[in-house]
Amino acid sequence: MHDSPATDSPATEMAATAGPCAGIPAEHMDFVRQVLDRVGDKWSMLIIAVLEGGPMRYTDLQRHIPGISQRMLTHTLRQLTQDGLITRTAYAEVPPRVEYALTPLAAGLHEIVRQLIGWAAGHHDEIRANRTRATRR
């Protein structure tokens, strides 16, 4: 038998005592993980990086983010809008025009995202070589 309550269930989750999570209340950790999942998603990061230059239309985003499907672009734009990281502005024109832009909330995030993308691109060859060596073993 255990002398202390289980720490695996969300109701009894303990706050971290050291490291980057130490200042985050235990009851906030699930939400923090959700936000990190959202902004750490590859498509979210690429959309945030691309929108750094200013508002863009859907088709322009597709053109600037190779490999993203219409479904995934639509889904990710919806999620980023729900979180308040981007805005969606529809103009009453013929044909209709919709633009997406970063919000002030995303202003600090886009620099972090840009650095992560640069790091990944800058270490591409080294990481690819490490993966190749690992799969040969």
Solvent accessible surface area in square Angstrom, and as a share of the most:
residue,aa,sasa,rsa
1,M,236,1.05
2,H,168,0.75
3,D,158,0.82
4,S,76,0.49
5,P,101,0.64
6,A,72,0.56
7,T,82,0.48
8,D,140,0.72
9,S,48,0.31
10,P,118,0.74
11,A,101,0.78
12,T,51,0.30
13,E,52,0.23
14,M,141,0.63
15,A,50,0.38
16,A,43,0.33
17,T,137,0.79
18,A,78,0.60
19,G,53,0.51
20,P,131,0.83
21,C,48,0.29
22,A,41,0.32
23,G,74,0.71
24,I,44,0.22
25,P,57,0.36
26,A,18,0.14
27,E,139,0.62
28,H,95,0.42
29,M,23,0.10
30,D,78,0.41
31,F,134,0.56
32,V,41,0.23
33,R,106,0.39
34,Q,96,0.43
35,V,56,0.32
36,L,109,0.54
37,D,108,0.56
38,R,57,0.21
39,V,20,0.12
40,G,42,0.40
41,D,54,0.28
42,K,125,0.53
43,W,38,0.13
44,S,1,0.01
45,M,36,0.16
46,L,57,0.29
47,I,0,0.00
48,I,0,0.00
49,A,23,0.18
50,V,34,0.20
51,L,2,0.01
52,E,62,0.28
53,G,80,0.77
54,G,23,0.22
55,P,85,0.53
56,M,28,0.13
57,R,96,0.35
58,Y,47,0.18
59,T,79,0.46
60,D,38,0.19
61,L,0,0.00
62,Q,54,0.24
63,R,162,0.59
64,H,103,0.46
65,I,3,0.01
66,P,114,0.72
67,G,73,0.71
68,I,15,0.07
69,S,60,0.39
70,Q,120,0.54
71,R,172,0.63
72,M,54,0.24
73,L,0,0.00
74,T,52,0.30
75,H,74,0.33
76,T,2,0.01
77,L,4,0.02
78,R,133,0.48
79,Q,45,0.20
80,L,0,0.00
81,T,51,0.30
82,Q,131,0.58
83,D,57,0.30
84,G,30,0.28
85,L,13,0.07
86,I,3,0.01
87,T,61,0.35
88,R,136,0.50
89,T,57,0.33
90,A,65,0.50
91,Y,77,0.29
92,A,117,0.91
93,E,76,0.34
94,V,153,0.88
95,P,102,0.64
96,P,104,0.65
97,R,58,0.21
98,V,32,0.19
99,E,34,0.15
100,Y,18,0.07
101,A,22,0.17
102,L,39,0.19
103,T,18,0.11
104,P,124,0.78
105,L,120,0.60
106,A,0,0.00
107,A,54,0.42
108,G,52,0.50
109,L,34,0.17
110,H,39,0.17
111,E,76,0.34
112,I,99,0.50
113,V,2,0.01
114,R,130,0.48
115,Q,116,0.52
116,L,88,0.44
117,I,54,0.27
118,G,42,0.40
119,W,140,0.49
120,A,53,0.41
121,A,70,0.55
122,G,64,0.61
123,H,66,0.30
124,H,88,0.39
125,D,109,0.57
126,E,106,0.47
127,I,55,0.28
128,R,149,0.54
129,A,42,0.33
130,N,67,0.34
131,R,169,0.62
132,T,50,0.29
133,R,118,0.43
134,A,57,0.45
135,T,113,0.66
136,R,187,0.68
137,R,225,0.82
